[in-house]
């Protein structure tokens, strides 16, 4: 796409020439010779055609995602979790011609049904180059999510689709032109243009994610769509903006290297496996360096070592300055986070550090981990556990749920994982309650509970024995 760079350069030169020609007007009374108008229109056409080429090369692989399901209520007056019926629209990018699509985890959160709308052919595109299924709506299956990175992998039953590669070797530069593609506010196949504001932005000191910051307009519906450079490379996946009221030039995308890492993991395992070394790091500031007498006033310092962790076993110490990871220089904390994120799970991690004035190298045997369920409301297939007559979602006390609970009195019963608006919502049940029995019948499964509640008629008295905070109690109410 060298035409884009050439076009921009020529356009700037022509604009400067035009400004110079009008900077010093002729004195009154002197004869002026009419000059030909500058040929800027031709340069603009070169630039325009180049930008169109970039967009048209990627847009056939950008899909719209329509989600129906359940999600947390935005009513902040309730302290316990409340789940309501929701619809969402986002975007995704086809990364494999056999129907694999990457998008944001928050786009498909709580999904009961996921549909993918393939892009329609443009009016001036040769029909022979378009996929047979262009413009069709297909059901999608969720293969896995990584909530910490806000990424998800979908699969549709289709082949020979237009796809893009997630390259990890494309260098991103601050100030370069990029295009954000997606479905803002549900408007399919939309494109906005901007620049890279920062190549590696960490939003919070404890946030283990690194983002590309851009001023390209991002709005609801852009989530999951690609961020593309002028060579047509997908450099990231759009994920969030800081403003909730509109687009203020503060948009963020997950770098393509991290997206590709998660894609490979989600496709192979259904979850993301990453490494941990049992060490806490933070950026070095001039004040920190002066107070600790460090050899340099920038970089990354190890601020904590977990007892009996991999870092301690390897010999790393608090106060070590990280110079490199796997021979990759580490000038800042985002670089360290990215290096750790992308490290192969089956290889020893090499870390070079500065201890005092001595450079030292350590081989750290990494620990592999993947995300656990971090809340009861994240239990898979919530829609199958909805008890409509009681406006609650429940789950069996199985191996998915037990690690999330404090020690309870027995393994029998079912647990309330979320609430929704509807009948008997004021019966007194709360998220986290374990229902031990209904009308003196001990409960062993959600299917048993569903069958019993199904036969209860409006006006019938109901008594639930529940365990709340380790204490048993009864809830008595009349079925609405």
MARVOSE-624097 format. One record per residue (C-alpha): x, y, z; residue in one letter. Coordinates in pm, whole numbers, padded with zeros to 5 digits. Example, Ala and Ser with C-alpha at 12.3 -4.5 7.8 and 13.67 -1.06 7.14 Angstrom:
// residues 2
@X 01230	Y -00450	Z 00780	res A
@X 01367	Y -00106	Z 00714	res S
// end
This chain:
// residues 480
@X 00000	Y 00000	Z 00000	res X
@X 00281	Y 00239	Z -00081	res X
@X 00030	Y 00452	Z -00272	res X
@X -00118	Y 00577	Z 00053	res X
@X 00214	Y 00702	Z 00186	res X
@X 00303	Y 00856	Z -00152	res X
@X -00039	Y 01019	Z -00178	res X
@X -00017	Y 01173	Z 00167	res X
@X 00332	Y 01309	Z 00098	res X
@X 00228	Y 01458	Z -00236	res X
@X -00083	Y 01608	Z -00082	res X
@X 00119	Y 01780	Z 00189	res X
@X 00366	Y 01918	Z -00067	res X
@X 00088	Y 02046	Z -00290	res X
@X -00090	Y 02210	Z 00004	res X
@X 00231	Y 02384	Z 00107	res X
@X 00289	Y 02507	Z -00249	res X
@X -00062	Y 02647	Z -00265	res X
@X -00011	Y 02831	Z 00064	res X
@X 00316	Y 02982	Z -00061	res X
@X 00157	Y 03105	Z -00384	res X
@X -00110	Y 03301	Z -00193	res X
@X 00104	Y 03421	Z 00096	res X
@X 00225	Y 03738	Z -00081	res X
@X -00052	Y 03899	Z -00295	res X
@X 00044	Y 04137	Z -00581	res X
@X 00018	Y 04512	Z -00510	res X
@X -00284	Y 04695	Z -00648	res X
@X -00263	Y 04806	Z -01008	res X
@X -00009	Y 04549	Z -01114	res X
@X -00100	Y 04304	Z -01383	res X
@X -00133	Y 03951	Z -01261	res X
@X -00095	Y 03644	Z -01470	res X
@X -00355	Y 03377	Z -01409	res X
@X -00191	Y 03052	Z -01310	res X
@X -00343	Y 02713	Z -01352	res X
@X -00518	Y 02577	Z -01044	res X
@X -00307	Y 02333	Z -00845	res X
@X -00361	Y 01972	Z -00939	res X
@X -00448	Y 01867	Z -00586	res X
@X -00760	Y 01682	Z -00700	res X
@X -00543	Y 01417	Z -00865	res X
@X -00341	Y 01370	Z -00548	res X
@X -00656	Y 01343	Z -00342	res X
@X -00783	Y 01080	Z -00583	res X
@X -00464	Y 00876	Z -00535	res X
@X -00506	Y 00897	Z -00159	res X
@X -00877	Y 00817	Z -00179	res X
@X -00823	Y 00513	Z -00402	res X
@X -00552	Y 00381	Z -00171	res X
@X -00776	Y 00411	Z 00136	res X
@X -01061	Y 00240	Z -00049	res X
@X -00829	Y -00047	Z -00138	res X
@X -00732	Y -00098	Z 00226	res X
@X -01092	Y -00099	Z 00348	res X
@X -01220	Y -00325	Z 00069	res X
@X -00947	Y -00580	Z 00142	res X
@X -01062	Y -00627	Z 00502	res X
@X -01436	Y -00546	Z 00511	res X
@X -01551	Y -00882	Z 00360	res X
@X -01415	Y -01052	Z 00675	res X
@X -01590	Y -00815	Z 00921	res X
@X -01921	Y -00951	Z 01049	res X
@X -02202	Y -00817	Z 01263	res X
@X -02290	Y -01015	Z 01576	res X
@X -02640	Y -01011	Z 01721	res X
@X -02683	Y -01156	Z 02070	res X
@X -02995	Y -01241	Z 02268	res X
@X -02961	Y -01360	Z 02626	res X
@X -02936	Y -01257	Z 02988	res X
@X -02711	Y -01003	Z 03152	res X
@X -02673	Y -00804	Z 03474	res X
@X -02930	Y -00533	Z 03533	res X
@X -02811	Y -00172	Z 03525	res X
@X -03033	Y -00095	Z 03823	res X
@X -02768	Y -00011	Z 04082	res X
@X -03017	Y 00011	Z 04367	res X
@X -02998	Y -00364	Z 04413	res X
@X -02691	Y -00493	Z 04588	res X
@X -02740	Y -00856	Z 04483	res X
@X -02701	Y -00973	Z 04125	res X
@X -03010	Y -00928	Z 03910	res X
@X -03026	Y -01074	Z 03561	res X
@X -03252	Y -00936	Z 03288	res X
@X -03327	Y -01024	Z 02926	res X
@X -03092	Y -00834	Z 02697	res X
@X -03006	Y -00786	Z 02331	res X
@X -02666	Y -00672	Z 02209	res X
@X -02498	Y -00590	Z 01880	res X
@X -02127	Y -00602	Z 01814	res X
@X -01876	Y -00692	Z 01548	res X
@X -01632	Y -00971	Z 01481	res X
@X -01354	Y -01066	Z 01244	res X
@X -01329	Y -01394	Z 01050	res X
@X -00983	Y -01534	Z 01121	res X
@X -01024	Y -01870	Z 00946	res X
@X -01207	Y -01948	Z 00622	res X
@X -01383	Y -02241	Z 00793	res X
@X -01592	Y -02008	Z 01009	res X
@X -01383	Y -01913	Z 01313	res X
@X -01457	Y -01560	Z 01436	res X
@X -01288	Y -01353	Z 01708	res X
@X -01485	Y -01090	Z 01899	res X
@X -01505	Y -00937	Z 02248	res X
@X -01616	Y -01147	Z 02545	res X
@X -01848	Y -00868	Z 02662	res X
@X -02033	Y -00880	Z 02328	res X
@X -02146	Y -01240	Z 02389	res X
@X -02170	Y -01230	Z 02770	res X
@X -02487	Y -01402	Z 02894	res X
@X -02575	Y -01510	Z 02540	res X
@X -02862	Y -01749	Z 02488	res X
@X -02847	Y -01716	Z 02112	res X
@X -02568	Y -01578	Z 01894	res X
@X -02620	Y -01496	Z 01528	res X
@X -02362	Y -01374	Z 01278	res X
@X -02454	Y -01159	Z 00980	res X
@X -02206	Y -01193	Z 00695	res X
@X -02134	Y -00875	Z 00499	res X
@X -02326	Y -00817	Z 00178	res X
@X -02131	Y -00754	Z -00144	res X
@X -02078	Y -00387	Z -00225	res X
@X -02259	Y -00247	Z -00527	res X
@X -01940	Y -00220	Z -00735	res X
@X -01781	Y -00551	Z -00632	res X
@X -01758	Y -00833	Z -00888	res X
@X -02015	Y -01092	Z -00787	res X
@X -01777	Y -01373	Z -00864	res X
@X -01542	Y -01261	Z -00588	res X
@X -01808	Y -01267	Z -00316	res X
@X -01870	Y -01568	Z -00090	res X
@X -02183	Y -01767	Z -00163	res X
@X -02324	Y -01694	Z 00184	res X
@X -02268	Y -01316	Z 00170	res X
@X -02548	Y -01132	Z 00349	res X
@X -02678	Y -01445	Z 00524	res X
@X -02758	Y -01479	Z 00894	res X
@X -02598	Y -01784	Z 01055	res X
@X -02620	Y -01934	Z 01403	res X
@X -02292	Y -01923	Z 01593	res X
@X -02151	Y -02145	Z 01866	res X
@X -01939	Y -01999	Z 02147	res X
@X -01618	Y -02206	Z 02170	res X
@X -01459	Y -02018	Z 02458	res X
@X -01393	Y -01685	Z 02626	res X
@X -01106	Y -01510	Z 02803	res X
@X -01276	Y -01250	Z 03021	res X
@X -00955	Y -01092	Z 03147	res X
@X -00855	Y -01004	Z 02790	res X
@X -01218	Y -00950	Z 02683	res X
@X -01189	Y -01195	Z 02392	res X
@X -01414	Y -01473	Z 02265	res X
@X -01404	Y -01728	Z 01984	res X
@X -01715	Y -01815	Z 01779	res X
@X -01774	Y -02084	Z 01517	res X
@X -02027	Y -02079	Z 01233	res X
@X -02099	Y -02366	Z 00998	res X
@X -01961	Y -02223	Z 00675	res X
@X -01654	Y -02270	Z 00457	res X
@X -01455	Y -02072	Z 00202	res X
@X -01522	Y -01748	Z 00386	res X
@X -01306	Y -01437	Z 00341	res X
@X -01064	Y -01429	Z 00632	res X
@X -00779	Y -01213	Z 00761	res X
@X -00458	Y -01315	Z 00933	res X
@X -00368	Y -01214	Z 01287	res X
@X -00001	Y -01135	Z 01241	res X
@X 00223	Y -01095	Z 01544	res X
@X 00519	Y -00942	Z 01358	res X
@X 00361	Y -00615	Z 01238	res X
@X 00525	Y -00317	Z 01408	res X
@X 00285	Y -00044	Z 01520	res X
@X 00404	Y 00316	Z 01536	res X
@X 00263	Y 00611	Z 01721	res X
@X 00099	Y 00853	Z 01480	res X
@X 00033	Y 00608	Z 01195	res X
@X -00306	Y 00599	Z 01025	res X
@X -00551	Y 00329	Z 01128	res X
@X -00912	Y 00238	Z 01049	res X
@X -01171	Y 00113	Z 01300	res X
@X -01433	Y -00115	Z 01144	res X
@X -01753	Y -00256	Z 01289	res X
@X -02120	Y -00186	Z 01350	res X
@X -02143	Y 00130	Z 01565	res X
@X -02498	Y 00173	Z 01698	res X
@X -02596	Y -00124	Z 01480	res X
@X -02488	Y 00044	Z 01155	res X
@X -02327	Y -00243	Z 00970	res X
@X -02001	Y -00217	Z 00778	res X
@X -01896	Y 00124	Z 00912	res X
@X -01542	Y 00263	Z 00897	res X
@X -01376	Y 00548	Z 01088	res X
@X -01020	Y 00676	Z 01050	res X
@X -00769	Y 00806	Z 01299	res X
@X -00415	Y 00761	Z 01423	res X
@X -00241	Y 00547	Z 01681	res X
@X -00225	Y 00764	Z 01993	res X
@X -00017	Y 00512	Z 02190	res X
@X 00120	Y 00173	Z 02096	res X
@X 00108	Y 00026	Z 02449	res X
@X -00131	Y 00177	Z 02700	res X
@X -00190	Y 00026	Z 03043	res X
@X -00513	Y 00173	Z 03178	res X
@X -00452	Y 00086	Z 03545	res X
@X -00139	Y -00011	Z 03734	res X
@X -00285	Y -00345	Z 03840	res X
@X -00447	Y -00419	Z 03503	res X
@X -00255	Y -00702	Z 03335	res X
@X -00374	Y -00591	Z 02990	res X
@X -00204	Y -00364	Z 02737	res X
@X -00395	Y -00176	Z 02467	res X
@X -00340	Y 00022	Z 02149	res X
@X -00488	Y 00368	Z 02200	res X
@X -00645	Y 00537	Z 01897	res X
@X -00846	Y 00850	Z 01823	res X
@X -01045	Y 00670	Z 01551	res X
@X -01412	Y 00702	Z 01647	res X
@X -01535	Y 00403	Z 01849	res X
@X -01898	Y 00371	Z 01952	res X
@X -02120	Y 00092	Z 02089	res X
@X -02122	Y -00177	Z 01819	res X
@X -01757	Y -00130	Z 01722	res X
@X -01662	Y -00380	Z 01991	res X
@X -01503	Y -00688	Z 01838	res X
@X -01428	Y -00521	Z 01505	res X
@X -01075	Y -00486	Z 01368	res X
@X -00833	Y -00196	Z 01388	res X
@X -00648	Y -00195	Z 01054	res X
@X -00330	Y -00020	Z 00935	res X
@X -00273	Y 00132	Z 00590	res X
@X -00125	Y -00194	Z 00462	res X
@X -00445	Y -00383	Z 00542	res X
@X -00300	Y -00560	Z 00848	res X
@X -00528	Y -00620	Z 01145	res X
@X -00326	Y -00461	Z 01425	res X
@X -00588	Y -00506	Z 01696	res X
@X -00949	Y -00572	Z 01795	res X
@X -01152	Y -00274	Z 01918	res X
@X -01267	Y -00329	Z 02274	res X
@X -01354	Y -00012	Z 02469	res X
@X -01361	Y 00365	Z 02495	res X
@X -01329	Y 00577	Z 02808	res X
@X -01623	Y 00807	Z 02734	res X
@X -01973	Y 00669	Z 02788	res X
@X -02150	Y 00970	Z 02633	res X
@X -01984	Y 00974	Z 02292	res X
@X -01659	Y 00933	Z 02100	res X
@X -01390	Y 01163	Z 02238	res X
@X -01084	Y 01013	Z 02071	res X
@X -01006	Y 00774	Z 02356	res X
@X -01054	Y 00431	Z 02203	res X
@X -00862	Y 00114	Z 02283	res X
@X -00788	Y -00205	Z 02092	res X
@X -00635	Y -00536	Z 02199	res X
@X -00306	Y -00584	Z 02008	res X
@X -00315	Y -00847	Z 01731	res X
@X -00035	Y -01051	Z 01893	res X
@X -00245	Y -01100	Z 02209	res X
@X -00557	Y -01172	Z 02003	res X
@X -00371	Y -01438	Z 01804	res X
@X -00236	Y -01596	Z 02125	res X
@X -00588	Y -01621	Z 02269	res X
@X -00731	Y -01746	Z 01939	res X
@X -00486	Y -02036	Z 01927	res X
@X -00559	Y -02124	Z 02292	res X
@X -00937	Y -02096	Z 02265	res X
@X -00944	Y -02306	Z 01951	res X
@X -00720	Y -02576	Z 02100	res X
@X -00831	Y -02586	Z 02465	res X
@X -01154	Y -02384	Z 02494	res X
@X -00978	Y -02157	Z 02746	res X
@X -00657	Y -01955	Z 02760	res X
@X -00347	Y -02101	Z 02921	res X
@X -00088	Y -01847	Z 03029	res X
@X 00221	Y -01844	Z 03245	res X
@X 00275	Y -01708	Z 03595	res X
@X 00605	Y -01670	Z 03778	res X
@X 00493	Y -01558	Z 04123	res X
@X 00636	Y -01206	Z 04106	res X
@X 00485	Y -00857	Z 04118	res X
@X 00639	Y -00581	Z 03907	res X
@X 00588	Y -00207	Z 03864	res X
@X 00728	Y 00087	Z 03667	res X
@X 01034	Y 00267	Z 03802	res X
@X 00987	Y 00641	Z 03848	res X
@X 01263	Y 00899	Z 03915	res X
@X 01132	Y 00942	Z 04270	res X
@X 01132	Y 00565	Z 04328	res X
@X 01482	Y 00537	Z 04185	res X
@X 01612	Y 00820	Z 04405	res X
@X 01455	Y 00677	Z 04719	res X
@X 01590	Y 00324	Z 04660	res X
@X 01923	Y 00434	Z 04515	res X
@X 01864	Y 00242	Z 04192	res X
@X 02117	Y 00238	Z 03911	res X
@X 01865	Y 00386	Z 03669	res X
@X 01546	Y 00590	Z 03689	res X
@X 01332	Y 00404	Z 03436	res X
@X 01230	Y 00047	Z 03358	res X
@X 01061	Y -00228	Z 03558	res X
@X 01137	Y -00336	Z 03913	res X
@X 01031	Y -00652	Z 04099	res X
@X 00832	Y -00527	Z 04397	res X
@X 00720	Y -00860	Z 04545	res X
@X 00811	Y -01229	Z 04531	res X
@X 00550	Y -01484	Z 04626	res X
@X 00677	Y -01732	Z 04887	res X
@X 00753	Y -02075	Z 04740	res X
@X 00673	Y -01945	Z 04390	res X
@X 00864	Y -01999	Z 04066	res X
@X 01046	Y -01664	Z 04084	res X
@X 01172	Y -01732	Z 04437	res X
@X 01284	Y -02082	Z 04339	res X
@X 01479	Y -01940	Z 04044	res X
@X 01662	Y -01688	Z 04266	res X
@X 01493	Y -01360	Z 04175	res X
@X 01473	Y -01099	Z 04452	res X
@X 01269	Y -00794	Z 04543	res X
@X 01447	Y -00488	Z 04402	res X
@X 01578	Y -00659	Z 04089	res X
@X 01542	Y -00442	Z 03776	res X
@X 01416	Y -00642	Z 03479	res X
@X 01636	Y -00585	Z 03172	res X
@X 01501	Y -00848	Z 02932	res X
@X 01259	Y -01140	Z 02905	res X
@X 01347	Y -01414	Z 02657	res X
@X 01617	Y -01177	Z 02523	res X
@X 01353	Y -00911	Z 02451	res X
@X 01439	Y -00571	Z 02609	res X
@X 01193	Y -00451	Z 02875	res X
@X 01187	Y -00067	Z 02888	res X
@X 00847	Y -00043	Z 03059	res X
@X 00580	Y -00241	Z 03240	res X
@X 00357	Y -00291	Z 02931	res X
@X 00653	Y -00458	Z 02758	res X
@X 00697	Y -00694	Z 03054	res X
@X 00325	Y -00776	Z 03058	res X
@X 00323	Y -00851	Z 02685	res X
@X 00635	Y -01067	Z 02705	res X
@X 00488	Y -01273	Z 02986	res X
@X 00151	Y -01297	Z 02808	res X
@X 00305	Y -01437	Z 02489	res X
@X 00557	Y -01672	Z 02649	res X
@X 00503	Y -02038	Z 02544	res X
@X 00356	Y -02239	Z 02829	res X
@X 00591	Y -02534	Z 02773	res X
@X 00918	Y -02340	Z 02792	res X
@X 01133	Y -02207	Z 03074	res X
@X 01124	Y -01827	Z 03101	res X
@X 01458	Y -01646	Z 03079	res X
@X 01484	Y -01318	Z 03272	res X
@X 01784	Y -01086	Z 03275	res X
@X 01796	Y -00846	Z 03569	res X
@X 02013	Y -00574	Z 03717	res X
@X 02087	Y -00630	Z 04086	res X
@X 02274	Y -00332	Z 04220	res X
@X 02537	Y -00291	Z 03948	res X
@X 02554	Y -00657	Z 03849	res X
@X 02371	Y -00804	Z 03551	res X
@X 02233	Y -01151	Z 03622	res X
@X 02034	Y -01408	Z 03425	res X
@X 01774	Y -01653	Z 03563	res X
@X 01576	Y -01940	Z 03416	res X
@X 01229	Y -01945	Z 03573	res X
@X 01016	Y -02263	Z 03559	res X
@X 00678	Y -02111	Z 03479	res X
@X 00342	Y -02211	Z 03622	res X
@X 00054	Y -02258	Z 03380	res X
@X -00291	Y -02134	Z 03472	res X
@X -00621	Y -02044	Z 03310	res X
@X -00911	Y -01835	Z 03430	res X
@X -01153	Y -01982	Z 03679	res X
@X -01514	Y -01875	Z 03698	res X
@X -01493	Y -01545	Z 03882	res X
@X -01857	Y -01504	Z 03978	res X
@X -02166	Y -01716	Z 04020	res X
@X -02337	Y -01527	Z 03739	res X
@X -02069	Y -01656	Z 03500	res X
@X -02174	Y -02021	Z 03537	res X
@X -02219	Y -02154	Z 03179	res X
@X -02564	Y -02205	Z 03023	res X
@X -02754	Y -01987	Z 03268	res X
@X -03057	Y -01983	Z 03039	res X
@X -03113	Y -02354	Z 03103	res X
@X -03145	Y -02296	Z 03479	res X
@X -03404	Y -02020	Z 03479	res X
@X -03691	Y -02091	Z 03722	res X
@X -03946	Y -01852	Z 03575	res X
@X -04204	Y -01887	Z 03852	res X
@X -03949	Y -01769	Z 04109	res X
@X -03750	Y -01530	Z 03886	res X
@X -03419	Y -01692	Z 03977	res X
@X -03134	Y -01874	Z 03808	res X
@X -03008	Y -02183	Z 03987	res X
@X -02724	Y -02430	Z 03951	res X
@X -02633	Y -02770	Z 04086	res X
@X -02365	Y -02779	Z 04355	res X
@X -02115	Y -02931	Z 04115	res X
@X -01744	Y -02887	Z 04060	res X
@X -01801	Y -02563	Z 03866	res X
@X -01970	Y -02393	Z 04161	res X
@X -01818	Y -02540	Z 04477	res X
@X -01484	Y -02355	Z 04447	res X
@X -01678	Y -02025	Z 04443	res X
@X -01854	Y -02088	Z 04772	res X
@X -01746	Y -02055	Z 05132	res X
@X -01759	Y -02378	Z 05329	res X
@X -02122	Y -02492	Z 05346	res X
@X -02292	Y -02746	Z 05572	res X
@X -02349	Y -03021	Z 05313	res X
@X -02324	Y -03098	Z 04943	res X
@X -02699	Y -03139	Z 04894	res X
@X -02928	Y -02874	Z 04746	res X
@X -02903	Y -02623	Z 04465	res X
@X -02772	Y -02266	Z 04464	res X
@X -02926	Y -01938	Z 04351	res X
@X -02670	Y -01789	Z 04110	res X
@X -02865	Y -01479	Z 04001	res X
@X -03204	Y -01309	Z 04011	res X
@X -03423	Y -01145	Z 03752	res X
@X -03735	Y -00932	Z 03749	res X
@X -04063	Y -01122	Z 03738	res X
@X -04305	Y -01334	Z 03945	res X
@X -04224	Y -01389	Z 04313	res X
@X -03909	Y -01175	Z 04290	res X
@X -03991	Y -01051	Z 04641	res X
@X -04008	Y -01400	Z 04793	res X
@X -03689	Y -01331	Z 04988	res X
@X -03435	Y -01535	Z 04793	res X
@X -03088	Y -01388	Z 04740	res X
@X -02794	Y -01467	Z 04518	res X
@X -02578	Y -01724	Z 04699	res X
@X -02867	Y -01889	Z 04886	res X
@X -02850	Y -02268	Z 04888	res X
@X -03200	Y -02417	Z 04862	res X
@X -03197	Y -02738	Z 05065	res X
@X -03561	Y -02838	Z 05038	res X
@X -03899	Y -02731	Z 04904	res X
@X -04206	Y -02826	Z 05113	res X
@X -04003	Y -03083	Z 05311	res X
@X -03872	Y -03250	Z 04991	res X
@X -03488	Y -03253	Z 04993	res X
@X -03335	Y -03122	Z 04672	res X
@X -03058	Y -03294	Z 04482	res X
@X -03065	Y -03134	Z 04135	res X
@X -03197	Y -02837	Z 03941	res X
@X -03405	Y -03067	Z 03718	res X
@X -03583	Y -03204	Z 04028	res X
@X -03649	Y -02848	Z 04150	res X
@X -03782	Y -02742	Z 03809	res X
@X -04021	Y -03037	Z 03801	res X
@X -04158	Y -02963	Z 04150	res X
@X -04203	Y -02589	Z 04087	res X
@X -04374	Y -02660	Z 03755	res X
@X -04658	Y -02837	Z 03939	res X
@X -04709	Y -02560	Z 04194	res X
@X -05016	Y -02352	Z 04110	res X
@X -05085	Y -01985	Z 04166	res X
@X -05206	Y -01933	Z 04524	res X
@X -05038	Y -02247	Z 04663	res X
@X -04824	Y -02197	Z 04977	res X
@X -04452	Y -02268	Z 04931	res X
@X -04187	Y -02322	Z 05198	res X
@X -03820	Y -02327	Z 05108	res X
@X -03548	Y -02436	Z 05347	res X
@X -03235	Y -02239	Z 05261	res X
@X -02882	Y -02202	Z 05389	res X
@X -02757	Y -01844	Z 05398	res X
@X -02417	Y -01760	Z 05543	res X
@X -02391	Y -02102	Z 05704	res X
@X -02728	Y -02072	Z 05881	res X
@X -03047	Y -02260	Z 05795	res X
@X -03379	Y -02078	Z 05774	res X
@X -03724	Y -02106	Z 05614	res X
@X -03879	Y -01882	Z 05350	res X
@X -04259	Y -01906	Z 05330	res X
@X -04465	Y -01735	Z 05059	res X
@X -04765	Y -01782	Z 04834	res X
@X -04699	Y -01858	Z 04469	res X
@X -04816	Y -01574	Z 04245	res X
// end
